[in-house]
Amino acid sequence: MSIKKVFVLLLSAAFAFPMFGQDSYKVGLIGFYNLENLFDTINDPNKNDEEFLPDGKNRWNTEKYTVKLRHMSEAIATIGTYDKDDKFYVPDGVAVLGLSEMENRQVLEDLVAQPAIKDRNYQIVHYDSPDRRGVDVGLIYNPKYFKPTNTKSYPLHVPGQPEFISRDQLVVSGLFDGEKIHIIVMHWPSRYGGEKRSLPGRMAAADLCRHIADSIIADEPDAKIIMMGDYNDYPTNKSITKGLRAVGKVSDMKDGDFFNPMYELHQKGIGTNYYGDVKGVLDQTIITKALLRTDFSTYQMYKPVVHSKEFLKQHGGRYNGYPYRSFAGGVWQGGYSDHFPVYLILLKKM
């Protein structure tokens, strides 16, 4: 998409109105963030939270929890507020944000009450998942710009592995600045035990997401769907390209394919998570073709962004430039998360 950059014409809440050429556009931001183990300090007998207790492995306490909440809120507060390339400013930041790796709804309540984002009045969508690590997925949204009309949580089942449990997939449908949109928030099974051995879990997750999206499209052929999350696989892996049928080039799309705007970033070596010496895009925002029109008469994707601000990075040493995480090797670092947030910039011609 080639849109001539000129200047910001007007500022208004979470939607800026920049001038590209002779046209004015509204700007909307929808993103995802893996919070890296946002646990409270209270023992829940129904959760596997023993490591995150005062006497647990991580010596998790009120002080650490308070720092974690403050840091997560500071990261969220800065997502997309200013775009240095296109020179637009969005004071209210991200309007809708999918989240993963939180223990329960209460930690999200504590998060949205933090001073850095309290004024945005973020509301919460959350369901408990039967995950072995005790973490869930969720979503927060600014009610000025997004109004949910339906929410549902879908459990993940892996064929031939009845004992397998993981995060549910959360579906939130609603009106984004008056336009209907569907968001699927996910945290696919990890690579624990090895990439090949663990692949069936991610293939099952891809099948479930594909089933959910296809069901929406069956009722609404031109549905705008954003499938976001920590996929624990890269845009080039089988679960994405074959399971979900998400391609990285619009010209390669066939009927029924989804588009993965994170593919190009991954190919450029831009990472959302670094493992050893490998940096790659595990956190992805995959979309349907209804978000790829170039007339921008309705909200369309302009570009994806990895939110890798300097304060979210580690500085110095072997891991210079890596995400500044809360824990490393079981040792408290006092950072943010082992993932960078990602978001989509959506534009609509005024």
Secondary structure in CASP SS format (residue, H / E / C, confidence):
PFRMAT SS
TARGET T0000
AUTHOR 0000-0000-0000
METHOD secondary structure of the structure
MODEL  1
M C 1.00
S C 1.00
I C 1.00
K C 1.00
K C 1.00
V C 1.00
F E 1.00
V E 1.00
L E 1.00
L E 1.00
L E 1.00
S E 1.00
A C 1.00
A C 1.00
F E 1.00
A E 1.00
F E 1.00
P E 1.00
M E 1.00
F E 1.00
G C 1.00
Q C 1.00
D E 1.00
S E 1.00
Y E 1.00
K E 1.00
V E 1.00
G E 1.00
L E 1.00
I E 1.00
G E 1.00
F E 1.00
Y E 1.00
N E 1.00
L E 1.00
E E 1.00
N E 1.00
L E 1.00
F C 1.00
D C 1.00
T C 1.00
I C 1.00
N C 1.00
D C 1.00
P C 1.00
N C 1.00
K C 1.00
N C 1.00
D C 1.00
E H 1.00
E H 1.00
F H 1.00
L C 1.00
P C 1.00
D C 1.00
G C 1.00
K C 1.00
N C 1.00
R C 1.00
W C 1.00
N C 1.00
T H 1.00
E H 1.00
K H 1.00
Y H 1.00
T H 1.00
V H 1.00
K H 1.00
L H 1.00
R H 1.00
H H 1.00
M H 1.00
S H 1.00
E H 1.00
A H 1.00
I H 1.00
A H 1.00
T H 1.00
I C 1.00
G C 1.00
T C 1.00
Y E 1.00
D E 1.00
K C 1.00
D C 1.00
D C 1.00
K C 1.00
F E 1.00
Y E 1.00
V C 1.00
P C 1.00
D C 1.00
G C 1.00
V C 1.00
A C 1.00
V E 1.00
L E 1.00
G E 1.00
L E 1.00
S E 1.00
E E 1.00
M E 1.00
E C 1.00
N C 1.00
R H 1.00
Q H 1.00
V H 1.00
L H 1.00
E H 1.00
D H 1.00
L H 1.00
V H 1.00
A C 1.00
Q C 1.00
P C 1.00
A C 1.00
I C 1.00
K H 1.00
D H 1.00
R H 1.00
N C 1.00
Y C 1.00
Q E 1.00
I E 1.00
V E 1.00
H E 1.00
Y C 1.00
D C 1.00
S C 1.00
P C 1.00
D C 1.00
R C 1.00
R C 1.00
G C 1.00
V C 1.00
D E 1.00
V E 1.00
G E 1.00
L E 1.00
I E 1.00
Y E 1.00
N C 1.00
P C 1.00
K C 1.00
Y C 1.00
F E 1.00
K E 1.00
P E 1.00
T E 1.00
N E 1.00
T E 1.00
K E 1.00
S E 1.00
Y E 1.00
P C 1.00
L C 1.00
H C 1.00
V E 1.00
P C 1.00
G C 1.00
Q E 1.00
P C 1.00
E C 1.00
F C 1.00
I C 1.00
S C 1.00
R C 1.00
D C 1.00
Q E 1.00
L E 1.00
V E 1.00
V E 1.00
S E 1.00
G E 1.00
L E 1.00
F E 1.00
D C 1.00
G C 1.00
E E 1.00
K E 1.00
I E 1.00
H E 1.00
I E 1.00
I E 1.00
V E 1.00
M E 1.00
H E 1.00
W C 1.00
P C 1.00
S C 1.00
R C 1.00
Y C 1.00
G C 1.00
G C 1.00
E H 1.00
K H 1.00
R H 1.00
S H 1.00
L H 1.00
P H 1.00
G H 1.00
R H 1.00
M H 1.00
A H 1.00
A H 1.00
A H 1.00
D H 1.00
L H 1.00
C H 1.00
R H 1.00
H H 1.00
I H 1.00
A H 1.00
D H 1.00
S H 1.00
I H 1.00
I H 1.00
A H 1.00
D H 1.00
E C 1.00
P C 1.00
D C 1.00
A C 1.00
K C 1.00
I E 1.00
I E 1.00
M E 1.00
M E 1.00
G E 1.00
D E 1.00
Y C 1.00
N C 1.00
D C 1.00
Y C 1.00
P C 1.00
T C 1.00
N C 1.00
K H 1.00
S H 1.00
I H 1.00
T H 1.00
K H 1.00
G H 1.00
L C 1.00
R C 1.00
A E 1.00
V E 1.00
G C 1.00
K C 1.00
V H 1.00
S H 1.00
D H 1.00
M C 1.00
K C 1.00
D C 1.00
G C 1.00
D C 1.00
F E 1.00
F E 1.00
N C 1.00
P C 1.00
M H 1.00
Y H 1.00
E H 1.00
L H 1.00
H H 1.00
Q H 1.00
K C 1.00
G C 1.00
I C 1.00
G C 1.00
T C 1.00
N E 1.00
Y E 1.00
Y E 1.00
G C 1.00
D C 1.00
V E 1.00
K E 1.00
G E 1.00
V C 1.00
L C 1.00
D E 1.00
Q E 1.00
T E 1.00
I E 1.00
I E 1.00
T C 1.00
K H 1.00
A H 1.00
L H 1.00
L C 1.00
R C 1.00
T C 1.00
D C 1.00
F C 1.00
S C 1.00
T C 1.00
Y C 1.00
Q E 1.00
M E 1.00
Y E 1.00
K E 1.00
P E 1.00
V E 1.00
V E 1.00
H C 1.00
S C 1.00
K C 1.00
E H 1.00
F H 1.00
L H 1.00
K E 1.00
Q C 1.00
H C 1.00
G C 1.00
G C 1.00
R C 1.00
Y C 1.00
N C 1.00
G C 1.00
Y C 1.00
P E 1.00
Y C 1.00
R C 1.00
S C 1.00
F E 1.00
A E 1.00
G C 1.00
G C 1.00
V E 1.00
W E 1.00
Q C 1.00
G C 1.00
G C 1.00
Y C 1.00
S C 1.00
D C 1.00
H C 1.00
F C 1.00
P C 1.00
V E 1.00
Y E 1.00
L E 1.00
I E 1.00
L E 1.00
L E 1.00
K E 1.00
K E 1.00
M C 1.00
END
